Amino acid sequence: MELGPVDLGPHAGFIVSAYGFAALIVSAMIIWIVVDHRRQTRSLADLEARGVTRRSERNAEFSGEGMPRTRSGLKSPP
């Protein structure tokens, strides 16, 4: 069975450009996520280097467990 070129009919230009545009958008989103992850990682490392800790680590250190929960969600830290 030999496969030949696919005939997309009179709408070939629209179909190919739609797939190209979708691939471009998905690629841009992946690049944005990678760049943002690196930026956030750098920001967290900078904060930790300055001595700022995460609230969940601070509460676990003092109480031995995470943030206590209420009916509406998390309580504010003491």
ABEGO torsion letter per residue (X at the ends): XBBBBBBAEAAAAAAAAAAAAAAAAAAAAAAAAAAAAAAAAAAAAAAAAAGBBBAAAAAAAAAGBBBBBBAAEBBBBX
